Amino acid sequence: SLAVSAISNGTRDANRIIARQQQTVINEALITWVMSQMRVGETAQVQSISAIRAIYNSVPTTKARFNLLVPNPLSTNLNARAGYLDETTAAHFLEYTTNSDRLQSAALDNAKQYLTLPNWQDGDAPRVELVNE
């Protein structure tokens, strides 16, 4: 009984560590997306943070915001075409995500956690929240 409990706790702890790492990966991709939005196309013009925040907040759900980070081969924007996450990571999240406001993965599911991409508040940075179910 003690051995089973220890293994179960170890597995849960490992999944929570992976969940934190996944949160960090999505957050880094989000920050990279924000930075890529600064330039207006191939021009020397730049967008303000408030304009980028408005674009981000106009996307209504966590899943839709996550899709901003996913490779899009049909995009005319080279950054969006390549994506801000590798295809394997993006596919893994999309495979497990069934709720539009809960970003899931195998580790998040096993840890009974999920990620959200809430509205980006004025005076703050965009963030990825790790939520316990």
N, CA, C and O atoms as CSV, one atom per row, in Angstrom:
chain,resi,resn,atom,element,x,y,z
A,1,SER,N,N,0.824,-1.189,0.000
A,1,SER,CA,C,0.000,0.000,0.000
A,1,SER,C,C,0.874,1.263,0.000
A,1,SER,O,O,0.603,2.216,-0.730
A,2,LEU,N,N,1.926,1.254,0.829
A,2,LEU,CA,C,2.819,2.411,0.882
A,2,LEU,C,C,3.585,2.584,-0.424
A,2,LEU,O,O,3.799,3.709,-0.877
A,3,ALA,N,N,3.992,1.488,-1.022
A,3,ALA,CA,C,4.736,1.553,-2.283
A,3,ALA,C,C,3.851,2.099,-3.397
A,3,ALA,O,O,4.297,2.929,-4.189
A,4,VAL,N,N,2.618,1.650,-3.467
A,4,VAL,CA,C,1.683,2.127,-4.494
A,4,VAL,C,C,1.428,3.626,-4.292
A,4,VAL,O,O,1.392,4.389,-5.257
A,5,SER,N,N,1.254,4.036,-3.040
A,5,SER,CA,C,1.024,5.442,-2.733
A,5,SER,C,C,2.231,6.297,-3.126
A,5,SER,O,O,2.066,7.376,-3.694
A,6,ALA,N,N,3.425,5.826,-2.829
A,6,ALA,CA,C,4.647,6.560,-3.165
A,6,ALA,C,C,4.813,6.686,-4.675
A,6,ALA,O,O,5.189,7.749,-5.170
A,7,ILE,N,N,4.538,5.617,-5.404
A,7,ILE,CA,C,4.637,5.648,-6.867
A,7,ILE,C,C,3.602,6.604,-7.437
A,7,ILE,O,O,3.905,7.383,-8.341
A,8,SER,N,N,2.382,6.550,-6.915
A,8,SER,CA,C,1.309,7.425,-7.378
A,8,SER,C,C,1.663,8.895,-7.136
A,8,SER,O,O,1.474,9.738,-8.013
A,9,ASN,N,N,2.179,9.195,-5.936
A,9,ASN,CA,C,2.586,10.573,-5.624
A,9,ASN,C,C,3.752,11.014,-6.503
A,9,ASN,O,O,3.800,12.161,-6.945
A,10,GLY,N,N,4.680,10.113,-6.753
A,10,GLY,CA,C,5.822,10.429,-7.620
A,10,GLY,C,C,5.372,10.730,-9.039
A,10,GLY,O,O,5.883,11.659,-9.665
A,11,THR,N,N,4.425,9.960,-9.555
A,11,THR,CA,C,3.892,10.180,-10.899
A,11,THR,C,C,3.174,11.524,-10.974
A,11,THR,O,O,3.356,12.279,-11.929
A,12,ARG,N,N,2.359,11.817,-9.965
A,12,ARG,CA,C,1.640,13.089,-9.940
A,12,ARG,C,C,2.623,14.258,-9.873
A,12,ARG,O,O,2.456,15.256,-10.573
A,13,ASP,N,N,3.635,14.132,-9.039
A,13,ASP,CA,C,4.647,15.187,-8.931
A,13,ASP,C,C,5.386,15.390,-10.249
A,13,ASP,O,O,5.651,16.524,-10.648
A,14,ALA,N,N,5.719,14.294,-10.925
A,14,ALA,CA,C,6.402,14.386,-12.222
A,14,ALA,C,C,5.505,15.090,-13.243
A,14,ALA,O,O,5.978,15.919,-14.020
A,15,ASN,N,N,4.215,14.760,-13.239
A,15,ASN,CA,C,3.283,15.415,-14.157
A,15,ASN,C,C,3.161,16.903,-13.851
A,15,ASN,O,O,3.020,17.711,-14.769
A,16,ARG,N,N,3.213,17.270,-12.594
A,16,ARG,CA,C,3.136,18.691,-12.228
A,16,ARG,C,C,4.392,19.450,-12.658
A,16,ARG,O,O,4.314,20.616,-13.046
A,17,ILE,N,N,5.524,18.801,-12.588
A,17,ILE,CA,C,6.769,19.419,-13.072
A,17,ILE,C,C,6.683,19.633,-14.579
A,17,ILE,O,O,7.042,20.697,-15.083
A,18,ILE,N,N,6.207,18.623,-15.290
A,18,ILE,CA,C,6.046,18.742,-16.746
A,18,ILE,C,C,5.032,19.837,-17.074
A,18,ILE,O,O,5.219,20.597,-18.024
A,19,ALA,N,N,3.962,19.914,-16.288
A,19,ALA,CA,C,2.947,20.951,-16.506
A,19,ALA,C,C,3.555,22.346,-16.364
A,19,ALA,O,O,3.249,23.232,-17.161
A,20,ARG,N,N,4.404,22.552,-15.371
A,20,ARG,CA,C,5.076,23.850,-15.183
A,20,ARG,C,C,5.997,24.147,-16.375
A,20,ARG,O,O,6.068,25.282,-16.847
A,21,GLN,N,N,6.695,23.120,-16.849
A,21,GLN,CA,C,7.563,23.304,-18.011
A,21,GLN,C,C,6.736,23.669,-19.240
A,21,GLN,O,O,7.144,24.520,-20.031
A,22,GLN,N,N,5.585,23.035,-19.404
A,22,GLN,CA,C,4.720,23.349,-20.536
A,22,GLN,C,C,4.175,24.769,-20.427
A,22,GLN,O,O,4.063,25.471,-21.432
A,23,GLN,N,N,3.839,25.190,-19.224
A,23,GLN,CA,C,3.397,26.563,-19.002
A,23,GLN,C,C,4.485,27.535,-19.455
A,23,GLN,O,O,4.188,28.537,-20.106
A,24,THR,N,N,5.727,27.249,-19.119
A,24,THR,CA,C,6.851,28.104,-19.491
A,24,THR,C,C,7.025,28.145,-21.010
A,24,THR,O,O,7.265,29.213,-21.573
A,25,VAL,N,N,6.908,27.004,-21.671
A,25,VAL,CA,C,7.059,26.937,-23.130
A,25,VAL,C,C,5.981,27.774,-23.817
A,25,VAL,O,O,6.278,28.528,-24.744
A,26,ILE,N,N,4.731,27.646,-23.365
A,26,ILE,CA,C,3.641,28.413,-23.970
A,26,ILE,C,C,3.839,29.903,-23.687
A,26,ILE,O,O,3.601,30.737,-24.561
A,27,ASN,N,N,4.273,30.238,-22.474
A,27,ASN,CA,C,4.515,31.642,-22.134
A,27,ASN,C,C,5.623,32.238,-23.009
A,27,ASN,O,O,5.492,33.365,-23.485
A,28,GLU,N,N,6.704,31.497,-23.224
A,28,GLU,CA,C,7.785,31.989,-24.096
A,28,GLU,C,C,7.295,32.178,-25.521
A,28,GLU,O,O,7.675,33.147,-26.179
A,29,ALA,N,N,6.457,31.269,-26.012
A,29,ALA,CA,C,5.896,31.410,-27.359
A,29,ALA,C,C,4.996,32.642,-27.428
A,29,ALA,O,O,4.996,33.357,-28.430
A,30,LEU,N,N,4.238,32.886,-26.375
A,30,LEU,CA,C,3.359,34.056,-26.330
A,30,LEU,C,C,4.168,35.354,-26.362
A,30,LEU,O,O,3.823,36.280,-27.095
A,31,ILE,N,N,5.218,35.422,-25.587
A,31,ILE,CA,C,6.074,36.617,-25.580
A,31,ILE,C,C,6.726,36.809,-26.954
A,31,ILE,O,O,6.841,37.938,-27.429
A,32,THR,N,N,7.151,35.721,-27.588
A,32,THR,CA,C,7.734,35.805,-28.931
A,32,THR,C,C,6.697,36.320,-29.927
A,32,THR,O,O,7.015,37.129,-30.799
A,33,TRP,N,N,5.447,35.845,-29.795
A,33,TRP,CA,C,4.368,36.334,-30.666
A,33,TRP,C,C,4.201,37.842,-30.488
A,33,TRP,O,O,4.103,38.576,-31.471
A,34,VAL,N,N,4.168,38.306,-29.233
A,34,VAL,CA,C,4.014,39.738,-28.960
A,34,VAL,C,C,5.140,40.521,-29.633
A,34,VAL,O,O,4.894,41.528,-30.296
A,35,MET,N,N,6.363,40.058,-29.459
A,35,MET,CA,C,7.508,40.759,-30.044
A,35,MET,C,C,7.422,40.780,-31.570
A,35,MET,O,O,7.808,41.767,-32.198
A,36,SER,N,N,6.924,39.709,-32.165
A,36,SER,CA,C,6.818,39.664,-33.630
A,36,SER,C,C,5.743,40.606,-34.157
A,36,SER,O,O,5.780,40.994,-35.324
A,37,GLN,N,N,4.797,40.972,-33.317
A,37,GLN,CA,C,3.718,41.864,-33.728
A,37,GLN,C,C,4.144,43.333,-33.728
A,37,GLN,O,O,3.423,44.189,-34.241
A,38,MET,N,N,5.292,43.620,-33.165
A,38,MET,CA,C,5.762,45.007,-33.074
A,38,MET,C,C,5.910,45.644,-34.456
A,38,MET,O,O,5.501,46.787,-34.664
A,39,ARG,N,N,6.491,44.909,-35.386
A,39,ARG,CA,C,6.694,45.457,-36.740
A,39,ARG,C,C,5.427,45.283,-37.556
A,39,ARG,O,O,4.747,44.261,-37.459
A,40,VAL,N,N,5.118,46.284,-38.356
A,40,VAL,CA,C,3.970,46.236,-39.255
A,40,VAL,C,C,4.470,45.687,-40.586
A,40,VAL,O,O,5.081,46.408,-41.375
A,41,GLY,N,N,4.204,44.402,-40.829
A,41,GLY,CA,C,4.659,43.760,-42.055
A,41,GLY,C,C,6.165,43.833,-42.191
A,41,GLY,O,O,6.896,43.602,-41.228
A,42,GLU,N,N,6.625,44.154,-43.384
A,42,GLU,CA,C,8.060,44.268,-43.653
A,42,GLU,C,C,8.515,45.725,-43.620
A,42,GLU,O,O,9.599,46.048,-44.107
A,43,THR,N,N,7.691,46.606,-43.048
A,43,THR,CA,C,8.015,48.031,-43.006
A,43,THR,C,C,8.802,48.363,-41.743
A,43,THR,O,O,9.021,47.509,-40.884
A,44,ALA,N,N,9.217,49.608,-41.653
A,44,ALA,CA,C,9.917,50.086,-40.458
A,44,ALA,C,C,8.936,50.582,-39.399
A,44,ALA,O,O,9.342,50.964,-38.302
A,45,GLN,N,N,7.641,50.575,-39.731
A,45,GLN,CA,C,6.630,51.018,-38.772
A,45,GLN,C,C,6.484,49.993,-37.641
A,45,GLN,O,O,6.679,48.792,-37.832
A,46,VAL,N,N,6.137,50.504,-36.472
A,46,VAL,CA,C,5.914,49.611,-35.326
A,46,VAL,C,C,4.534,49.861,-34.748
A,46,VAL,O,O,3.990,50.962,-34.829
A,47,GLN,N,N,3.980,48.801,-34.160
A,47,GLN,CA,C,2.700,48.898,-33.465
A,47,GLN,C,C,2.960,49.137,-31.988
A,47,GLN,O,O,3.981,48.713,-31.447
A,48,SER,N,N,2.044,49.806,-31.360
A,48,SER,CA,C,2.154,50.027,-29.920
A,48,SER,C,C,1.729,48.758,-29.175
A,48,SER,O,O,1.025,47.903,-29.712
A,49,ILE,N,N,2.173,48.669,-27.945
A,49,ILE,CA,C,1.767,47.536,-27.097
A,49,ILE,C,C,0.255,47.525,-26.931
A,49,ILE,O,O,-0.355,46.457,-26.920
A,50,SER,N,N,-0.359,48.700,-26.802
A,50,SER,CA,C,-1.820,48.731,-26.636
A,50,SER,C,C,-2.528,48.204,-27.886
A,50,SER,O,O,-3.577,47.570,-27.768
A,51,ALA,N,N,-1.984,48.450,-29.073
A,51,ALA,CA,C,-2.574,47.906,-30.306
A,51,ALA,C,C,-2.417,46.383,-30.345
A,51,ALA,O,O,-3.337,45.670,-30.747
A,52,ILE,N,N,-1.261,45.896,-29.932
A,52,ILE,CA,C,-1.033,44.439,-29.907
A,52,ILE,C,C,-1.938,43.793,-28.864
A,52,ILE,O,O,-2.494,42.720,-29.101
A,53,ARG,N,N,-2.088,44.443,-27.707
A,53,ARG,CA,C,-2.965,43.929,-26.659
A,53,ARG,C,C,-4.409,43.862,-27.169
A,53,ARG,O,O,-5.125,42.906,-26.873
A,54,ALA,N,N,-4.838,44.873,-27.932
A,54,ALA,CA,C,-6.194,44.879,-28.490
A,54,ALA,C,C,-6.394,43.712,-29.446
A,54,ALA,O,O,-7.448,43.075,-29.438
A,55,ILE,N,N,-5.381,43.426,-30.277
A,55,ILE,CA,C,-5.457,42.275,-31.189
A,55,ILE,C,C,-5.599,40.989,-30.380
A,55,ILE,O,O,-6.462,40.158,-30.667
A,56,TYR,N,N,-4.754,40.832,-29.376
A,56,TYR,CA,C,-4.770,39.628,-28.536
A,56,TYR,C,C,-6.114,39.469,-27.825
A,56,TYR,O,O,-6.703,38.388,-27.841
A,57,ASN,N,N,-6.595,40.540,-27.206
A,57,ASN,CA,C,-7.851,40.462,-26.453
A,57,ASN,C,C,-9.072,40.298,-27.339
A,57,ASN,O,O,-10.126,39.872,-26.866
A,58,SER,N,N,-8.946,40.630,-28.623
A,58,SER,CA,C,-10.084,40.443,-29.540
A,58,SER,C,C,-10.314,38.974,-29.863
A,58,SER,O,O,-11.381,38.598,-30.349
A,59,VAL,N,N,-9.314,38.148,-29.593
A,59,VAL,CA,C,-9.453,36.701,-29.791
A,59,VAL,C,C,-10.124,36.163,-28.522
A,59,VAL,O,O,-9.584,36.326,-27.428
A,60,PRO,N,N,-11.300,35.522,-28.652
A,60,PRO,CA,C,-12.153,35.316,-27.476
A,60,PRO,C,C,-11.830,34.171,-26.513
A,60,PRO,O,O,-12.258,34.217,-25.360
A,61,THR,N,N,-11.100,33.160,-26.940
A,61,THR,CA,C,-10.920,31.988,-26.063
A,61,THR,C,C,-9.452,31.603,-25.943
A,61,THR,O,O,-8.617,32.016,-26.747
A,62,THR,N,N,-9.157,30.806,-24.929
A,62,THR,CA,C,-7.801,30.294,-24.736
A,62,THR,C,C,-7.345,29.504,-25.953
A,62,THR,O,O,-6.222,29.685,-26.423
A,63,LYS,N,N,-8.202,28.633,-26.466
A,63,LYS,CA,C,-7.815,27.814,-27.620
A,63,LYS,C,C,-7.534,28.694,-28.842
A,63,LYS,O,O,-6.575,28.448,-29.574
A,64,ALA,N,N,-8.353,29.704,-29.063
A,64,ALA,CA,C,-8.137,30.602,-30.198
A,64,ALA,C,C,-6.851,31.406,-30.023
A,64,ALA,O,O,-6.134,31.649,-30.994
A,65,ARG,N,N,-6.555,31.817,-28.792
A,65,ARG,CA,C,-5.299,32.533,-28.533
A,65,ARG,C,C,-4.111,31.596,-28.728
A,65,ARG,O,O,-3.075,32.006,-29.252
A,66,PHE,N,N,-4.257,30.354,-28.312
A,66,PHE,CA,C,-3.194,29.364,-28.531
A,66,PHE,C,C,-2.934,29.199,-30.020
A,66,PHE,O,O,-1.786,29.037,-30.432
A,67,ASN,N,N,-3.984,29.238,-30.830
A,67,ASN,CA,C,-3.829,29.084,-32.276
A,67,ASN,C,C,-3.021,30.207,-32.905
A,67,ASN,O,O,-2.496,30.040,-34.006
A,68,LEU,N,N,-2.908,31.357,-32.225
A,68,LEU,CA,C,-2.020,32.421,-32.714
A,68,LEU,C,C,-0.563,31.974,-32.706
A,68,LEU,O,O,0.260,32.502,-33.454
A,69,LEU,N,N,-0.246,30.991,-31.852
A,69,LEU,CA,C,1.130,30.541,-31.653
A,69,LEU,C,C,1.499,29.341,-32.510
A,69,LEU,O,O,2.672,28.983,-32.620
A,70,VAL,N,N,0.500,28.725,-33.113
A,70,VAL,CA,C,0.663,27.469,-33.851
A,70,VAL,C,C,1.097,27.752,-35.288
A,70,VAL,O,O,0.636,28.724,-35.888
A,71,PRO,N,N,1.976,26.919,-35.849
A,71,PRO,CA,C,2.367,27.117,-37.252
A,71,PRO,C,C,1.153,27.162,-38.184
A,71,PRO,O,O,0.248,26.334,-38.081
A,72,ASN,N,N,1.147,28.140,-39.095
A,72,ASN,CA,C,0.051,28.305,-40.055
A,72,ASN,C,C,0.654,28.407,-41.451
A,72,ASN,O,O,1.034,29.495,-41.883
A,73,PRO,N,N,0.745,27.280,-42.162
A,73,PRO,CA,C,1.419,27.283,-43.465
A,73,PRO,C,C,0.736,28.153,-44.520
A,73,PRO,O,O,1.353,28.469,-45.537
A,74,LEU,N,N,-0.518,28.546,-44.304
A,74,LEU,CA,C,-1.246,29.355,-45.281
A,74,LEU,C,C,-1.066,30.858,-45.062
A,74,LEU,O,O,-1.500,31.660,-45.889
A,75,SER,N,N,-0.434,31.239,-43.962
A,75,SER,CA,C,-0.281,32.658,-43.641
A,75,SER,C,C,0.725,33.331,-44.583
A,75,SER,O,O,1.681,32.712,-45.050
A,76,THR,N,N,0.475,34.610,-44.842
A,76,THR,CA,C,1.432,35.395,-45.629
A,76,THR,C,C,2.534,35.952,-44.730
A,76,THR,O,O,3.569,36.400,-45.222
A,77,ASN,N,N,2.315,35.925,-43.412
A,77,ASN,CA,C,3.309,36.377,-42.438
A,77,ASN,C,C,4.292,35.238,-42.186
A,77,ASN,O,O,3.890,34.149,-41.776
A,78,LEU,N,N,5.577,35.485,-42.430
A,78,LEU,CA,C,6.575,34.418,-42.287
A,78,LEU,C,C,6.649,33.876,-40.866
A,78,LEU,O,O,6.820,32.672,-40.674
A,79,ASN,N,N,6.521,34.764,-39.848
A,79,ASN,CA,C,6.551,34.298,-38.464
A,79,ASN,C,C,5.363,33.389,-38.158
A,79,ASN,O,O,5.526,32.341,-37.534
A,80,ALA,N,N,4.184,33.785,-38.591
A,80,ALA,CA,C,2.989,32.961,-38.346
A,80,ALA,C,C,3.073,31.650,-39.115
A,80,ALA,O,O,2.603,30.615,-38.643
A,81,ARG,N,N,3.670,31.696,-40.296
A,81,ARG,CA,C,3.816,30.472,-41.084
A,81,ARG,C,C,4.672,29.459,-40.336
A,81,ARG,O,O,4.350,28.271,-40.310
A,82,ALA,N,N,5.752,29.917,-39.734
A,82,ALA,CA,C,6.648,29.031,-38.988
A,82,ALA,C,C,6.064,28.706,-37.618
A,82,ALA,O,O,6.328,27.636,-37.068
A,83,GLY,N,N,5.279,29.615,-37.070
A,83,GLY,CA,C,4.712,29.409,-35.751
A,83,GLY,C,C,5.694,29.781,-34.653
A,83,GLY,O,O,6.868,30.051,-34.906
A,84,TYR,N,N,5.199,29.786,-33.465
A,84,TYR,CA,C,6.000,30.154,-32.300
A,84,TYR,C,C,6.213,28.946,-31.394
A,84,TYR,O,O,6.903,29.028,-30.377
A,85,LEU,N,N,5.611,27.830,-31.778
A,85,LEU,CA,C,5.789,26.531,-31.126
A,85,LEU,C,C,6.158,25.544,-32.208
A,85,LEU,O,O,5.793,25.721,-33.371
A,86,ASP,N,N,6.883,24.499,-31.830
A,86,ASP,CA,C,7.155,23.478,-32.837
A,86,ASP,C,C,5.861,22.698,-33.104
A,86,ASP,O,O,4.966,22.651,-32.260
A,87,GLU,N,N,5.780,22.095,-34.284
A,87,GLU,CA,C,4.558,21.414,-34.714
A,87,GLU,C,C,4.151,20.268,-33.789
A,87,GLU,O,O,2.960,20.052,-33.560
A,88,THR,N,N,5.119,19.538,-33.260
A,88,THR,CA,C,4.813,18.410,-32.378
A,88,THR,C,C,4.159,18.892,-31.093
A,88,THR,O,O,3.161,18.320,-30.655
A,89,THR,N,N,4.704,19.929,-30.489
A,89,THR,CA,C,4.132,20.484,-29.257
A,89,THR,C,C,2.739,21.023,-29.525
A,89,THR,O,O,1.811,20.747,-28.764
A,90,ALA,N,N,2.583,21.783,-30.589
A,90,ALA,CA,C,1.279,22.340,-30.937
A,90,ALA,C,C,0.252,21.224,-31.151
A,90,ALA,O,O,-0.867,21.302,-30.644
A,91,ALA,N,N,0.631,20.198,-31.892
A,91,ALA,CA,C,-0.284,19.084,-32.166
A,91,ALA,C,C,-0.673,18.359,-30.882
A,91,ALA,O,O,-1.825,17.958,-30.719
A,92,HIS,N,N,0.283,18.190,-29.970
A,92,HIS,CA,C,-0.004,17.508,-28.707
A,92,HIS,C,C,-1.054,18.276,-27.899
A,92,HIS,O,O,-2.004,17.679,-27.393
A,93,PHE,N,N,-0.886,19.587,-27.777
A,93,PHE,CA,C,-1.871,20.386,-27.053
A,93,PHE,C,C,-3.226,20.349,-27.752
A,93,PHE,O,O,-4.256,20.199,-27.094
A,94,LEU,N,N,-3.238,20.482,-29.066
A,94,LEU,CA,C,-4.505,20.486,-29.794
A,94,LEU,C,C,-5.206,19.131,-29.717
A,94,LEU,O,O,-6.436,19.068,-29.741
A,95,GLU,N,N,-4.442,18.055,-29.624
A,95,GLU,CA,C,-5.030,16.723,-29.497
A,95,GLU,C,C,-5.778,16.579,-28.169
A,95,GLU,O,O,-6.845,15.965,-28.125
A,96,TYR,N,N,-5.233,17.134,-27.097
A,96,TYR,CA,C,-5.826,16.984,-25.767
A,96,TYR,C,C,-6.815,18.090,-25.401
A,96,TYR,O,O,-7.587,17.929,-24.456
A,97,THR,N,N,-6.808,19.192,-26.118
A,97,THR,CA,C,-7.669,20.318,-25.781
A,97,THR,C,C,-9.040,20.131,-26.420
A,97,THR,O,O,-9.173,20.149,-27.643
A,98,THR,N,N,-10.053,19.953,-25.582
A,98,THR,CA,C,-11.424,19.806,-26.068
A,98,THR,C,C,-12.289,20.989,-25.649
A,98,THR,O,O,-13.290,21.281,-26.302
A,99,ASN,N,N,-11.917,21.672,-24.569
A,99,ASN,CA,C,-12.652,22.824,-24.070
A,99,ASN,C,C,-11.942,24.081,-24.572
A,99,ASN,O,O,-10.719,24.182,-24.478
A,100,SER,N,N,-12.692,25.022,-25.095
A,100,SER,CA,C,-12.062,26.195,-25.701
A,100,SER,C,C,-11.376,27.122,-24.700
A,100,SER,O,O,-10.581,27.973,-25.097
A,101,ASP,N,N,-11.670,26.970,-23.413
A,101,ASP,CA,C,-11.029,27.829,-22.416
A,101,ASP,C,C,-10.061,27.084,-21.520
A,101,ASP,O,O,-9.598,27.634,-20.521
A,102,ARG,N,N,-9.743,25.832,-21.859
A,102,ARG,CA,C,-8.790,25.035,-21.087
A,102,ARG,C,C,-7.807,24.381,-22.041
A,102,ARG,O,O,-8.177,23.506,-22.824
A,103,LEU,N,N,-6.574,24.802,-21.975
A,103,LEU,CA,C,-5.520,24.206,-22.788
A,103,LEU,C,C,-5.003,22.977,-22.048
A,103,LEU,O,O,-4.542,23.079,-20.911
A,104,GLN,N,N,-5.080,21.819,-22.693
A,104,GLN,CA,C,-4.744,20.548,-22.050
A,104,GLN,C,C,-3.579,19.864,-22.751
A,104,GLN,O,O,-3.277,20.137,-23.912
A,105,SER,N,N,-2.938,18.972,-22.016
A,105,SER,CA,C,-1.922,18.055,-22.540
A,105,SER,C,C,-2.035,16.789,-21.712
A,105,SER,O,O,-2.808,16.747,-20.755
A,106,ALA,N,N,-1.288,15.768,-22.058
A,106,ALA,CA,C,-1.327,14.526,-21.277
A,106,ALA,C,C,-0.881,14.781,-19.840
A,106,ALA,O,O,-1.536,14.331,-18.900
A,107,ALA,N,N,0.223,15.493,-19.663
A,107,ALA,CA,C,0.726,15.760,-18.313
A,107,ALA,C,C,-0.238,16.631,-17.524
A,107,ALA,O,O,-0.472,16.379,-16.342
A,108,LEU,N,N,-0.799,17.647,-18.159
A,108,LEU,CA,C,-1.760,18.503,-17.471
A,108,LEU,C,C,-2.988,17.701,-17.051
A,108,LEU,O,O,-3.496,17.861,-15.941
A,109,ASP,N,N,-3.450,16.855,-17.931
A,109,ASP,CA,C,-4.610,16.018,-17.633
A,109,ASP,C,C,-4.306,15.098,-16.445
A,109,ASP,O,O,-5.120,14.973,-15.530
A,110,ASN,N,N,-3.148,14.462,-16.462
A,110,ASN,CA,C,-2.762,13.558,-15.368
A,110,ASN,C,C,-2.555,14.302,-14.052
A,110,ASN,O,O,-2.781,13.735,-12.984
A,111,ALA,N,N,-2.132,15.554,-14.114
A,111,ALA,CA,C,-1.917,16.355,-12.905
A,111,ALA,C,C,-3.201,17.044,-12.451
A,111,ALA,O,O,-3.212,17.743,-11.438
A,112,LYS,N,N,-4.285,16.842,-13.207
A,112,LYS,CA,C,-5.569,17.502,-12.913
A,112,LYS,C,C,-5.407,19.020,-12.935
A,112,LYS,O,O,-5.879,19.726,-12.043
A,113,GLN,N,N,-4.723,19.508,-13.985
A,113,GLN,CA,C,-4.488,20.932,-14.172
A,113,GLN,C,C,-4.765,21.282,-15.632
A,113,GLN,O,O,-4.898,20.403,-16.484
A,114,TYR,N,N,-4.847,22.566,-15.898
A,114,TYR,CA,C,-4.962,23.043,-17.275
A,114,TYR,C,C,-4.365,24.443,-17.355
A,114,TYR,O,O,-4.119,25.085,-16.334
A,115,LEU,N,N,-4.135,24.905,-18.579
A,115,LEU,CA,C,-3.602,26.246,-18.811
A,115,LEU,C,C,-4.695,27.132,-19.382
A,115,LEU,O,O,-5.561,26.669,-20.125
A,116,THR,N,N,-4.648,28.403,-19.032
A,116,THR,CA,C,-5.528,29.390,-19.651
A,116,THR,C,C,-4.672,30.563,-20.121
A,116,THR,O,O,-3.605,30.834,-19.570
A,117,LEU,N,N,-5.154,31.238,-21.134
A,117,LEU,CA,C,-4.535,32.467,-21.625
A,117,LEU,C,C,-5.574,33.569,-21.423
A,117,LEU,O,O,-6.357,33.859,-22.328
A,118,PRO,N,N,-5.582,34.186,-20.229
A,118,PRO,CA,C,-6.610,35.193,-19.914
A,118,PRO,C,C,-6.376,36.491,-20.675
A,118,PRO,O,O,-5.336,36.685,-21.304
A,119,ASN,N,N,-7.364,37.371,-20.602
A,119,ASN,CA,C,-7.208,38.689,-21.203
A,119,ASN,C,C,-5.936,39.345,-20.692
A,119,ASN,O,O,-5.544,39.183,-19.537
A,120,TRP,N,N,-5.319,40.073,-21.570
A,120,TRP,CA,C,-4.096,40.805,-21.261
A,120,TRP,C,C,-4.498,42.166,-20.716
A,120,TRP,O,O,-5.075,42.985,-21.431
A,121,GLN,N,N,-4.193,42.401,-19.454
A,121,GLN,CA,C,-4.597,43.629,-18.769
A,121,GLN,C,C,-3.609,44.766,-19.044
A,121,GLN,O,O,-2.410,44.541,-19.207
A,122,ASP,N,N,-4.135,45.981,-19.090
A,122,ASP,CA,C,-3.316,47.176,-19.256
A,122,ASP,C,C,-2.309,47.272,-18.115
A,122,ASP,O,O,-2.671,47.075,-16.955
A,123,GLY,N,N,-1.061,47.568,-18.428
A,123,GLY,CA,C,-0.021,47.691,-17.419
A,123,GLY,C,C,0.582,46.363,-16.994
A,123,GLY,O,O,1.415,46.327,-16.088
A,124,ASP,N,N,0.184,45.291,-17.622
A,124,ASP,CA,C,0.674,43.954,-17.285
A,124,ASP,C,C,1.234,43.313,-18.555
A,124,ASP,O,O,1.075,43.845,-19.653
A,125,ALA,N,N,1.875,42.189,-18.393
A,125,ALA,CA,C,2.351,41.400,-19.540
A,125,ALA,C,C,1.329,40.298,-19.810
A,125,ALA,O,O,0.606,39.891,-18.900
A,126,PRO,N,N,1.261,39.815,-21.043
A,126,PRO,CA,C,0.368,38.674,-21.278
A,126,PRO,C,C,0.895,37.494,-20.489
A,126,PRO,O,O,2.103,37.376,-20.280
A,127,ARG,N,N,0.003,36.618,-20.049
A,127,ARG,CA,C,0.461,35.515,-19.223
A,127,ARG,C,C,-0.295,34.231,-19.531
A,127,ARG,O,O,-1.368,34.226,-20.136
A,128,VAL,N,N,0.313,33.160,-19.088
A,128,VAL,CA,C,-0.274,31.827,-19.172
A,128,VAL,C,C,-0.468,31.349,-17.739
A,128,VAL,O,O,0.493,31.252,-16.976
A,129,GLU,N,N,-1.703,31.053,-17.379
A,129,GLU,CA,C,-1.989,30.632,-16.010
A,129,GLU,C,C,-2.131,29.117,-15.935
A,129,GLU,O,O,-2.754,28.497,-16.797
A,130,LEU,N,N,-1.549,28.535,-14.901
A,130,LEU,CA,C,-1.680,27.117,-14.596
A,130,LEU,C,C,-2.753,26.997,-13.518
A,130,LEU,O,O,-2.605,27.552,-12.430
A,131,VAL,N,N,-3.829,26.275,-13.816
A,131,VAL,CA,C,-4.985,26.207,-12.922
A,131,VAL,C,C,-5.200,24.758,-12.473
A,131,VAL,O,O,-5.126,23.829,-13.278
A,132,ASN,N,N,-5.466,24.583,-11.177
A,132,ASN,CA,C,-5.831,23.270,-10.652
A,132,ASN,C,C,-7.325,23.056,-10.854
A,132,ASN,O,O,-8.129,23.968,-10.662
A,133,GLU,N,N,-7.681,21.840,-11.244
A,133,GLU,CA,C,-9.108,21.530,-11.417
A,133,GLU,C,C,-9.790,21.419,-10.085
A,133,GLU,O,O,-10.993,21.163,-10.027
